[in-house]
């Protein structure tokens, strides 16, 4: 039913439903570690991107207490941080110490003009800052000269029933035990990926087929008759010459554009031969070993296992293998009913199907292994079927009592379906046991993630020791097995030592050129400073959320304590240089109790909507006093206010702001000032300011976020583009769109860039920028050329809109890709060049030794680590018309990392890209319902609605995007 109303009479269709991020100012974003929504295991989180006051899926900042609200948990022992291999000599690798890399880069200048469609070659190496030495988690790989590798394709027939990796892995296990495998000379002479690729150390006889009688691991052998048999047909594809790697890494000009991927892929398959047999493989190149470390309980039926990642990579004059620690969530081996109850109790609105689907179980009554297809809507008391042996219809509860003399203890629990779509086989979960070593592929809850960070965050000395002492051994790199020996592949045991530099700390300034002192952790405080440009707070409203938390909440809109807190905050705004208008309006919303039938809390959002519509006139900004960190309330509120009502909101936790902390007030004021168009601080760094002020420049941040596990199939991806509009590079209004599901490239980039150029022109007296610097987040290395092939032309099309007769508009364009999802880590070699916890110091930059052989890239750690082992950001220049030198782009990127406006610290991702990332997460609020796998009226689960219907629903939820009244502001902060 449509409900009329709104500040301007706008219709609001139903209650908004939201997902994703943004955040109350008192919760921990922890974005230095991988975001579980984006897939992958935890690779040892490193610090945060910055603001301690955001709320992005990692639980609140005080949630790290080890499974609070869960059964189990418990904080694992956290080792003391320190310098890895402290006191041991560290000598820069000879291949770098001899400066041959500098000679190579110098030679690029004599090789003629570069093809403009190619990625730019490295212009030089940086020299700014204090020179240091760092260990990097890379180890040299030795491959013999004058040998060939032979690549084969493996086809498995029949295809039916082989889609699961588990089945293919078992087929290969059985194939390796057949006499035919040995007769063909495959034993110890080939490596494979348990799928379609096989690499041989010698040419194999052809035609080559292997017949494999199939049986499961719990069976003694294949049945005498009627069993499955698979046939492996092994077909030659190509010879691979590894010697090309030596020419490529050595800088041979003829090999600059050589495709080395076949060699790298083959070596990855070869080097996976040992851990692929002894470990549990998760995703690509991550291997987990149950006996390597004690599992850590995450609660809710899950536990964390530690493992190791590896990947072969080219570097200057050396092929290397990158080895890192990683942690991921696994199902606890236990009774399925117990696990389901734990999961349900741990997560409000938990979708049991998301937890159970795809899980392998063993039945206790017949000792058979099965895979859960889905969770039924019926329980053992409700579901009846025809039992011919009893001549009547019986319930599942009755059947188990009569047939197996099993009295079900939990007949009220939903049944699980271990059959197919056409023929369901329903079982009570209590007669099932979850099989071991199964990774959890769903979306982790906030509390799961907070607990994961507790165990994954280990200091650099601990992670470094784990890599060299355990990792190399577990991965089979210390004592090579038969397969590595057959190929002649070996791995050095010493980590690479590479040169790095610590860049000078950028200068920042507030009002009246007041520059605060920046400490060794790249942070500063707001004492005694005013914002560079203070905004005016227009008509302000305060919304008090009442959600059954009387100890934490304010008593109501008229609570004297609330009035005192708001007065204190407004005074802080004045002290910080903002102008404060009339007294705020106050309103409260009493939310209905949580109901498992309403996981998105639609009824609560409707109460909030009614409360806000009572405010007259429409406020300019609303301060929301949240009762707690309930994501459904927070995200639904953002959807309501951003899309339907068009009013800026800043959320705070009542329990935190009640403490009347000046620091907390100041952190909230940071957001108020930016959302209302102010400037918190600006750069005073001479070199960066000189480049930025040389001509009108627009700095752009871009990112795309995708639906994660458990989302409704067909849920759109959400791209965001933000861009600077002022000469202080502080204000970055942004635009959001929805596009094809899981598409990484931005579909409507031309229109999104035009909208950014329009806002820039309107704010700069009709003047367009002469230069555009793009920081593109969220692109994997394999897609760099796609950015050039698809997104670069879209940006040029946006520029052409502003062409005039005989006067084309062609600003100088540079595109830099930012990467956080990598496994490169650096370890200081001396106490004097390390931070207190053993991590590199803020401002550490590396562009030699483990970077690209030819292209223009660097690693930069701008931030001070909060916990664990810090992760640098990898910056890769894929297009450059501005002629950047290494020092220029490195120092500019470093300086812009200090311009993140809602924190008083340097952050780990350059601010424009960070803003785009946050804007994407705000967009997730608007599609939250679909991202949780709920479609239609809420009864449909993911996968059962058509993709076309899901996209239609997404369009309805998205409406017209962000409301016109706030779309040209930093509403997403």
ZIWO-V176601 format. One record per pair of residues at least 4 apart in sequence whose C-alpha atoms are under 7 Angstrom apart, sorted by sequence separation. I is the first residue (numbers start at 1). GAP is how many residues later the second one is. D is the distance in whole Angstrom. If there is no record, write none. Layout:
BEGIN
i->[I I]
gap->[GAP GAP]
d->[D D]
END
This chain:
BEGIN
i->[5 6 31 36 59 67 92 93 94 96 99 100 101 102 103 104 107 164 165 166 167 168 169 170 171 172 173 174 178 179 180 181 182 185 186 193 215 223 243 244 245 246 247 248 252 260 261 262 263 264 265 266 267 268 269 272 273 274 275 282 298 299 314 315 335 336 337 338 339 340 341 342 343 351 352 353 363 378 379 387 388 394 395 396 397 398 399 400 401 419 420 444 445 446 447 448 449 450 451 452 453 458 459 460 461 462 463 464 465 466 467 468 469 470 471 472 473 476 480 481 482 483 484 485 509 510 518 519 549 555 559 560 561 562 563 564 565 566 567 568 569 570 571 572 573 574 595 598 601 602 603 604 605 606 607 608 609 610 630 631 632 633 634 635 636 637 638 639 640 641 642 653 654 661 662 663 664 665 666 668 669 670 671 672 673 674 685 686 687 688 689 690 707 711 726 748 749 750 751 752 753 754 755 756 757 758 759 760 761 762 779 783 784 785 786 787 788 789 790 791 792 793 794 795 796 797 803 804 830 834 835 840 847 884 885 886 887 888 889 890 891 892 893 909 910 911 912 913 914 915 916 917 918 919 920 921 924 927 928 929 930 934 936 940 945 946 947 948 949 950 951 952 953 954 955 963 5 6 67 92 95 96 162 176 181 182 192 193 222 247 276 281 282 297 298 314 315 334 362 363 378 387 394 400 401 419 444 458 466 467 472 473 476 480 484 509 510 518 519 554 573 574 640 641 642 652 673 674 684 692 724 726 761 779 787 803 828 834 835 852 865 884 909 929 930 935 945 962 966 5 67 162 175 181 192 215 281 297 298 313 314 344 362 363 386 387 400 401 418 419 472 509 518 574 641 673 674 683 724 725 761 803 828 834 835 851 934 935 4 5 66 67 191 192 215 248 280 281 296 297 313 362 386 387 400 417 418 508 517 546 641 657 673 724 725 761 802 834 851 898 934 3 4 34 66 190 191 214 247 248 279 280 295 296 312 313 361 362 385 386 417 418 516 554 707 724 739 760 800 898 933 934 3 33 66 190 191 213 279 280 295 296 312 313 360 361 384 385 417 707 723 800 897 898 933 2 3 65 190 279 295 311 312 360 361 384 385 416 417 670 707 722 723 799 847 897 2 3 33 34 189 190 310 311 360 384 397 415 416 592 706 722 723 757 799 828 847 861 897 900 2 33 189 275 310 311 359 360 383 384 415 416 544 592 705 706 722 827 828 846 847 860 861 897 899 1 32 33 214 293 310 358 359 382 383 415 416 544 591 704 705 721 722 827 846 859 860 897 32 214 309 310 358 381 397 415 477 704 705 720 721 826 845 846 859 860 896 897 32 213 214 245 290 308 309 357 358 380 381 514 704 720 721 845 859 896 32 213 214 308 309 356 357 380 381 591 703 704 720 844 845 858 859 30 31 32 105 212 213 288 308 309 357 380 590 703 719 720 735 843 844 858 893 30 31 105 211 212 288 289 307 308 356 511 589 702 703 718 719 843 844 857 858 29 30 105 211 212 288 307 510 511 589 702 718 719 842 843 857 211 287 288 306 307 510 511 701 702 718 842 856 857 184 210 211 242 286 287 306 353 510 511 700 701 717 718 842 856 172 209 210 286 287 305 306 353 510 511 589 700 701 716 717 842 29 209 210 240 286 304 305 588 700 716 717 841 28 209 285 286 304 305 587 699 700 716 717 27 28 29 169 208 209 285 304 305 624 626 628 698 699 716 717 26 27 28 29 168 208 285 303 304 621 622 623 624 625 626 627 698 715 717 26 27 28 29 168 302 303 620 621 622 623 624 625 626 627 698 714 719 927 25 26 27 29 30 302 303 605 620 621 622 623 624 625 626 24 25 29 181 302 303 557 625 24 28 180 301 302 381 557 839 927 23 24 28 301 380 381 557 601 605 721 839 926 22 23 27 28 379 380 556 600 601 605 862 926 22 23 27 28 379 723 21 22 27 379 21 26 175 379 380 706 707 725 862 873 21 378 379 706 873 175 377 378 174 301 376 725 300 375 376 772 375 376 704 771 772 773 774 775 776 777 155 171 301 375 376 770 771 772 773 774 775 776 777 778 154 300 301 374 375 536 537 539 542 745 749 753 769 770 771 772 773 774 775 776 777 153 154 171 268 300 374 534 535 536 537 538 539 541 542 543 544 545 546 547 775 863 153 154 268 372 373 534 535 536 537 540 541 542 543 544 545 546 547 750 754 862 863 152 153 372 373 530 531 534 539 540 541 542 543 544 545 546 746 749 750 753 862 863 152 300 372 373 530 531 682 745 749 825 862 151 152 371 373 529 530 750 751 861 151 264 370 380 682 750 150 151 149 150 922 149 150 679 843 149 150 679 149 150 820 919 819 820 918 818 819 818 819 818 817 818 816 817 816 817 816 815 816 815 815 249 814 815 249 250 365 814 199 249 250 364 813 814 249 363 364 813 814 249 363 812 813 362 363 812 246 361 362 698 158 361 362 697 157 361 362 696 697 698 699 700 701 702 703 156 157 360 361 553 696 697 698 699 700 701 702 703 704 156 157 360 552 695 696 697 698 699 700 701 702 703 156 193 155 156 192 154 155 191 541 549 154 155 191 540 543 154 539 540 541 542 543 544 545 547 153 154 539 540 541 542 543 544 545 546 152 153 191 538 540 541 542 543 544 545 152 153 152 153 151 152 151 151 355 150 151 354 150 149 150 148 149 148 149 337 148 336 337 565 572 148 336 572 335 565 336 569 573 146 335 336 145 335 336 347 334 335 334 554 333 553 333 552 553 333 552 330 331 330 331 330 331 329 330 329 327 777 775 776 325 535 775 534 535 325 535 324 535 323 534 533 534 533 104 532 533 304 531 532 531 532 298 531 532 298 298 280 308 730 510 509 510 508 509 508 509 508 509 507 508 507 508 140 141 507 140 141 506 140 141 139 140 138 139 138 139 138 137 138 137 137 736 722 722 722 721 720 275 720 275 720 274 275 719 274 718 688 688 718 274 688 273 703 701 702 700 701 271 703 270 701 702 703 101 701 705 715 704 715 682 703 712 711 712 711 680 711 712 95 710 711 712 710 73 707 72 73 73 72 71 70 71 713 70 712 713 67 670 671 711 712 67 670 710 714 713 734 715 716 733 714 715 733 734 714 733 732 349 349 443 443 442 443 441 442 70 69 44 43 44 43 42 43 41 42 201 41 42 201 639 41 638 639 636 635 191 677 190 188 189 675 188 675 674 675 189 188 671 646 643 646 648 643 644 646 647 522 642 643 646 521 642 648 600 505 503 502 503 522 502 522 501 502 521 144 500 501 143 500 501 143 500 142 143 499 142 141 142 499 141 498 140 141 498 139 140 139 139 139 139 354 138 139 137 138 136 137 135 136 135 136 135 134 135 133 134 133 134 133 134 132 133 460 132 131 132 131 130 131 129 130 129 130 129 128 129 84 84 461 81 82 83 460 75 76 79 81 82 460 525 78 81 84 524 523 524 523 522 523 67 522 66 64 59 63 64 58 59 57 506 64 58 59 58 93 93 92 93 37 91 92 36 90 92 36 45 460 459 460 457 458 459 45 457 458 44 45 457 44 42 44 324 316 315 315 315 315 316 315 17 17 16 15 15 15 251 249 7 6 7 19 18 18 17 16 18 17 16 16 25 26 24 25 26 23 24 24 12 7 6 25 38 37 137 137 136 137 136 135 136 134 135 134 135 134 135 133 134 133 132 125 122 121 122 121 122 120 121 119 120 90 84 86 86 83 83 83 96 82 83 81 82 81 120 119 120 128 119 120 126 127 124 125 126 123 124 123 43 34 48 47 48 46 47 47 46 47 46 45 46 47 44 45 46 44 45 46 32 51 51 50 50 50 50 49 50 49 48 49 32 22 22 21 22 20 21 20 21 20 21 19 20 18 19 18 19 18 19 20 17 18 19 17 18 19 17 18 17 19 22 22]
gap->[4 4 4 4 4 4 4 4 4 4 4 4 4 4 4 4 4 4 4 4 4 4 4 4 4 4 4 4 4 4 4 4 4 4 4 4 4 4 4 4 4 4 4 4 4 4 4 4 4 4 4 4 4 4 4 4 4 4 4 4 4 4 4 4 4 4 4 4 4 4 4 4 4 4 4 4 4 4 4 4 4 4 4 4 4 4 4 4 4 4 4 4 4 4 4 4 4 4 4 4 4 4 4 4 4 4 4 4 4 4 4 4 4 4 4 4 4 4 4 4 4 4 4 4 4 4 4 4 4 4 4 4 4 4 4 4 4 4 4 4 4 4 4 4 4 4 4 4 4 4 4 4 4 4 4 4 4 4 4 4 4 4 4 4 4 4 4 4 4 4 4 4 4 4 4 4 4 4 4 4 4 4 4 4 4 4 4 4 4 4 4 4 4 4 4 4 4 4 4 4 4 4 4 4 4 4 4 4 4 4 4 4 4 4 4 4 4 4 4 4 4 4 4 4 4 4 4 4 4 4 4 4 4 4 4 4 4 4 4 4 4 4 4 4 4 4 4 4 4 4 4 4 4 4 4 4 4 4 4 4 4 4 4 4 4 4 4 4 4 4 4 4 4 4 4 4 5 5 5 5 5 5 5 5 5 5 5 5 5 5 5 5 5 5 5 5 5 5 5 5 5 5 5 5 5 5 5 5 5 5 5 5 5 5 5 5 5 5 5 5 5 5 5 5 5 5 5 5 5 5 5 5 5 5 5 5 5 5 5 5 5 5 5 5 5 5 5 5 5 6 6 6 6 6 6 6 6 6 6 6 6 6 6 6 6 6 6 6 6 6 6 6 6 6 6 6 6 6 6 6 6 6 6 6 6 6 6 6 7 7 7 7 7 7 7 7 7 7 7 7 7 7 7 7 7 7 7 7 7 7 7 7 7 7 7 7 7 7 7 7 7 8 8 8 8 8 8 8 8 8 8 8 8 8 8 8 8 8 8 8 8 8 8 8 8 8 8 8 8 8 8 8 9 9 9 9 9 9 9 9 9 9 9 9 9 9 9 9 9 9 9 9 9 9 9 10 10 10 10 10 10 10 10 10 10 10 10 10 10 10 10 10 10 10 10 10 11 11 11 11 11 11 11 11 11 11 11 11 11 11 11 11 11 11 11 11 11 11 11 11 12 12 12 12 12 12 12 12 12 12 12 12 12 12 12 12 12 12 12 12 12 12 12 12 12 13 13 13 13 13 13 13 13 13 13 13 13 13 13 13 13 13 13 13 13 13 13 13 14 14 14 14 14 14 14 14 14 14 14 14 14 14 14 14 14 14 14 14 15 15 15 15 15 15 15 15 15 15 15 15 15 15 15 15 15 15 16 16 16 16 16 16 16 16 16 16 16 16 16 16 16 16 16 17 17 17 17 17 17 17 17 17 17 17 17 17 17 17 17 17 17 17 17 18 18 18 18 18 18 18 18 18 18 18 18 18 18 18 18 18 18 18 18 19 19 19 19 19 19 19 19 19 19 19 19 19 19 19 19 20 20 20 20 20 20 20 20 20 20 20 20 20 21 21 21 21 21 21 21 21 21 21 21 21 21 21 21 21 22 22 22 22 22 22 22 22 22 22 22 22 22 22 22 22 23 23 23 23 23 23 23 23 23 23 23 23 24 24 24 24 24 24 24 24 24 24 24 25 25 25 25 25 25 25 25 25 25 25 25 25 25 25 25 26 26 26 26 26 26 26 26 26 26 26 26 26 26 26 26 26 26 26 27 27 27 27 27 27 27 27 27 27 27 27 27 27 27 27 27 27 27 28 28 28 28 28 28 28 28 28 28 28 28 28 28 28 29 29 29 29 29 29 29 29 30 30 30 30 30 30 30 30 30 31 31 31 31 31 31 31 31 31 31 31 31 32 32 32 32 32 32 32 32 32 32 32 32 33 33 33 33 33 33 34 34 34 34 35 35 35 35 35 35 35 35 35 35 36 36 36 36 36 37 37 37 38 38 38 38 39 39 39 39 40 40 40 40 40 40 40 40 40 40 41 41 41 41 41 41 41 41 41 41 41 41 41 41 42 42 42 42 42 42 42 42 42 42 42 42 42 42 42 42 42 42 42 42 42 43 43 43 43 43 43 43 43 43 43 43 43 43 43 43 43 43 43 43 43 43 44 44 44 44 44 44 44 44 44 44 44 44 44 44 44 44 44 44 44 44 44 45 45 45 45 45 45 45 45 45 45 45 45 45 45 45 45 45 45 45 45 45 46 46 46 46 46 46 46 46 46 46 46 47 47 47 47 47 47 47 47 47 48 48 48 48 48 48 49 49 50 50 50 51 51 51 51 52 52 52 53 53 53 53 54 54 54 55 55 56 56 57 58 58 59 59 60 60 61 62 62 63 64 65 65 65 66 66 66 66 67 67 67 67 67 67 68 68 68 68 68 69 69 69 69 70 70 70 71 71 71 71 72 72 72 72 73 73 73 73 73 73 73 73 73 73 73 74 74 74 74 74 74 74 74 74 74 74 74 74 74 75 75 75 75 75 75 75 75 75 75 75 75 75 76 76 77 77 77 78 78 78 78 78 79 79 79 79 79 80 80 80 80 80 80 80 80 80 81 81 81 81 81 81 81 81 81 81 82 82 82 82 82 82 82 82 82 82 83 83 84 84 85 85 86 87 87 88 88 88 89 90 90 91 91 92 92 92 93 93 93 93 93 94 94 94 95 95 96 96 96 97 97 97 98 98 98 98 99 99 100 100 101 101 102 102 102 103 103 107 107 108 108 109 109 110 110 111 129 136 137 137 138 138 138 139 141 142 142 143 143 144 144 145 145 146 147 147 147 148 148 148 149 149 150 150 150 153 154 157 163 169 171 172 172 173 173 174 174 175 175 176 176 177 177 178 178 178 179 179 179 180 180 181 181 182 182 183 183 184 185 185 186 187 187 190 193 194 195 196 199 199 200 200 201 201 201 202 202 203 204 205 207 207 210 210 211 211 212 212 213 213 214 214 214 214 215 215 215 215 216 216 217 217 218 219 219 220 221 221 221 222 222 222 222 223 224 224 225 225 226 227 228 229 229 229 230 230 230 231 231 231 231 231 232 232 232 233 234 234 235 235 235 236 236 236 236 237 237 238 247 250 265 266 267 267 268 268 276 277 281 282 282 283 284 284 285 285 285 286 286 286 286 287 287 287 289 290 292 292 293 294 294 294 295 295 296 296 297 298 302 317 318 318 318 319 319 319 319 320 320 320 320 321 321 323 329 338 340 341 341 341 342 342 343 343 343 344 344 344 345 345 345 346 346 347 347 347 348 349 349 349 350 350 351 351 351 352 352 353 354 355 356 356 357 357 358 358 359 359 360 360 361 361 362 363 363 364 364 365 365 366 366 367 367 367 368 369 369 370 371 371 372 372 373 373 374 375 375 376 377 377 378 378 378 378 379 379 379 379 379 379 379 380 380 380 380 381 381 382 383 383 384 384 385 386 387 387 387 388 388 389 389 390 391 391 392 403 404 405 405 406 406 406 407 407 407 408 408 408 409 409 410 410 410 411 411 411 412 412 412 413 414 414 499 533 534 535 536 537 537 538 583 585 586 587 590 591 602 604 606 607 611 616 617 618 619 620 621 622 623 624 626 626 627 627 627 628 628 629 632 638 639 643 670 671 687 688 689 689 690 691 691 692 692 693 693 694 694 695 695 696 701 722 732 733 733 734 734 735 735 736 736 739 743 743 744 745 746 748 753 755 755 756 756 757 758 759 759 759 760 760 760 760 761 761 761 762 762 763 780 787 817 818 818 819 819 820 821 821 822 823 823 823 824 824 824 825 825 825 839 851 852 853 855 856 857 858 858 859 860 860 876 896 899 900 900 901 901 902 903 904 904 905 905 906 906 907 907 908 908 908 909 909 909 910 910 910 911 911 912 912 950 951]
d->[5 5 7 7 6 7 7 6 6 6 7 6 6 6 6 7 7 7 6 6 6 6 6 6 6 6 7 7 7 6 6 7 6 7 6 6 6 5 7 6 6 6 6 6 7 6 6 6 6 6 6 6 6 6 7 5 7 7 5 5 5 7 6 6 6 6 6 6 6 6 6 6 6 7 6 6 5 6 6 6 7 6 6 6 6 6 6 5 4 6 6 6 6 6 6 6 6 7 7 6 6 6 6 6 6 6 6 6 6 5 4 6 7 6 6 6 6 6 6 6 6 6 6 6 5 5 6 6 6 5 7 6 6 6 6 6 6 6 6 6 6 6 6 6 6 5 7 7 6 6 6 6 6 6 6 6 6 7 6 6 6 6 6 6 6 6 6 6 5 5 5 6 6 6 6 6 6 6 6 7 6 6 6 6 6 5 6 6 6 6 6 6 6 7 7 6 6 6 6 6 6 6 6 6 6 6 6 6 6 6 6 7 7 6 6 5 5 7 7 6 6 6 6 6 6 7 6 6 6 5 5 6 6 6 6 6 6 6 6 6 6 6 6 7 6 6 6 6 6 6 6 6 6 6 7 7 6 6 6 7 5 5 6 7 6 6 6 6 6 6 6 6 6 6 6 6 6 7 6 6 7 6 6 6 6 5 6 7 6 5 7 6 6 6 5 5 7 7 6 5 6 6 6 6 5 5 6 6 6 6 5 5 7 6 5 5 6 5 6 7 5 6 6 5 6 7 5 6 7 7 6 7 5 7 6 4 6 6 6 7 6 6 6 5 6 5 7 6 6 6 4 6 7 6 4 6 5 4 6 6 6 6 5 6 6 6 5 5 7 5 6 4 5 7 5 7 7 7 7 6 5 5 6 5 5 7 6 7 5 7 5 6 6 6 5 5 5 7 5 6 5 4 4 7 7 6 5 6 6 7 7 7 7 6 6 5 6 6 7 6 5 7 6 6 4 7 5 6 7 6 5 5 6 5 6 6 6 6 5 6 5 6 7 6 6 4 7 7 7 4 6 6 6 7 5 6 7 6 5 6 6 7 4 7 7 5 6 6 5 7 5 6 5 6 5 7 6 7 4 5 5 5 6 6 6 5 7 5 6 7 6 6 6 6 7 5 5 7 7 7 6 6 6 5 4 4 6 6 5 7 4 6 6 7 6 7 4 4 7 5 6 4 6 7 5 7 6 6 5 6 5 6 7 6 6 6 4 6 6 6 6 5 6 6 6 7 6 5 7 7 4 6 5 7 6 5 6 6 5 7 5 6 6 6 5 6 5 4 5 5 6 7 5 6 6 6 6 5 6 7 6 7 6 7 6 7 6 5 5 6 6 7 7 7 5 5 6 6 7 7 4 6 7 4 5 6 4 4 7 6 6 7 5 5 6 6 6 6 5 6 6 6 6 7 5 5 6 5 6 7 5 6 5 5 7 5 6 7 7 7 5 5 6 4 5 7 7 5 6 6 6 5 7 7 6 6 7 7 6 6 7 6 7 7 7 6 6 6 4 5 6 5 6 5 6 7 6 5 4 4 5 7 6 6 6 6 6 7 5 5 6 6 7 6 6 6 7 5 4 6 5 4 7 5 6 6 5 5 6 7 5 6 6 6 7 5 4 7 6 6 6 6 5 5 7 5 7 7 4 6 6 7 4 5 6 7 5 5 6 7 5 6 7 6 7 5 5 7 6 5 5 6 6 6 5 7 7 7 6 6 5 4 5 7 5 6 5 6 5 7 6 6 6 6 6 6 6 6 6 5 6 7 5 5 6 5 6 6 5 6 5 5 5 5 5 5 6 7 6 6 6 4 7 5 7 6 6 6 7 7 6 6 6 6 6 6 7 5 6 7 5 6 5 5 6 6 6 6 5 6 5 6 6 5 6 6 6 5 7 6 6 6 7 6 6 6 4 7 5 6 6 6 5 7 6 6 6 6 7 4 4 5 6 6 6 5 5 5 7 7 4 6 7 7 5 7 7 7 5 5 5 6 6 6 6 7 5 6 7 7 7 5 6 6 6 6 5 6 6 6 6 6 6 6 7 6 5 6 5 5 5 5 5 5 5 5 6 5 5 6 6 6 6 6 7 7 7 7 7 7 6 6 6 6 6 6 6 6 5 6 7 7 4 5 5 5 5 5 6 7 5 6 6 6 6 6 6 7 5 5 7 6 7 6 4 6 6 6 5 5 5 5 4 5 5 5 5 5 6 5 6 6 6 5 7 6 7 7 7 6 6 5 6 6 6 7 6 6 6 6 5 5 5 5 7 4 6 6 7 7 6 5 6 6 6 7 7 5 6 7 6 5 6 6 7 7 5 6 6 7 5 6 6 6 6 7 6 7 7 7 6 5 5 6 6 7 7 5 6 6 5 6 7 6 5 5 6 4 6 6 6 5 6 5 6 6 6 7 4 6 5 5 5 6 6 5 6 6 5 6 6 5 5 7 6 6 6 7 6 5 6 6 5 7 5 6 5 7 5 6 6 6 6 6 6 6 7 5 6 5 5 5 5 5 5 5 5 5 5 7 6 7 6 7 6 7 6 6 6 6 6 6 6 5 6 6 7 6 6 5 6 6 6 6 7 5 5 7 5 5 6 6 6 6 6 6 6 6 6 5 5 5 5 5 5 5 6 6 5 6 6 6 6 6 6 7 6 5 6 4 6 6 5 6 5 7 6 6 6 5 6 6 7 5 6 6 5 5 5 5 7 6 7 6 7 6 6 6 5 6 7 6 5 6 4 6 7 5 6 5 7 5 6 6 6 7 5 5 7 6 6 6 4 6 6 5 6 6 6 7 6 7 5 6 7 6 7 6 6 5 7 5 5 7 5 7 5 6 7 6 5 5 5 6 6 7 6 7 7 6 7 5 6 7 7 5 6 6 4 6 6 5 5 7 7 5 4 6 5 5 4 6 5 6 6 5 5 7 4 6 6 6 7 7 7 7 6 6 6 7 6 5 5 6 7 6 6 6 7 5 7 7 7 7 7 4 6 6 4 7 5 7 7 5 6 7 5 6 6 6 7 7 7 5 6 6 4 6 5 4 6 6 4 7 6 5 6 6 5 6 5 5 5 7 6 6 4 5 6 7 6 6 6 6 5 7 4 6 7 6 7 5 6 6 5 7 6 5 6 5 5 7 6 5 7 7 6 6 7 6 6 6 4 5 6 6 5 7 6 6 6 6 5 7 5 7 5 7 7 7 6 6 6 5 5 7 6 6 7 7 5 6 7 7 5 7 5 7 6 6 5 6 7 6 6 7 7 5 5 6 6 4 6 6 6 5 6 7 5 6 6 7 5 5 6 7 7 5 6 6 7 5 7 6 6 5 7 5 6 7 6 5 6 6 6 6 6 6 7 6 5 6 6 4 6 6 7 5 6 6 5 6 6 6 7 5 6 5 4 5 7 6 5 5 7 4 6 6 6 4 7 5 7 6 6 7 6 7 7 6 6 6 7 6 6 6 6 6 4 5 6 6 5 6 6 5 7 6 5 6 5 5 6 6 5 5 7 6 5 7 6 6 5 7 7 7 7 7 7 4 5 6 4 5 6 4 6 5 5 7 6 7 7 6 6 6 5 6 6 5 6 6 7 7 6 6 6 7 6 6 6 6 6 5 5 5 6 6 7 6 6 7 7 5 6 7 7 5 7 6 7 6 7 6 5 6 6 6 7 5 6 6 6 5 5 6 5 7 7 6 6 7 7 6 6 5 5 4 6 6 7 6 7 6 7 7 6 7 6 6 5 4 5 4 6 6 5 6 6 6 7 5 7 7 6 5 6 6 7 7 7 7 4 6 6 4 5 6 6 5 6 5 6 7 6 4 6 7 5 7 6 5 6 7 7 5 5 7 4 7 6 7 6 6 5 5 5 6 6 7 4 7 4 5 7 3 4 6 4 6 7 6 5 3 7 4 7 6 6 6 7 7 7]
END
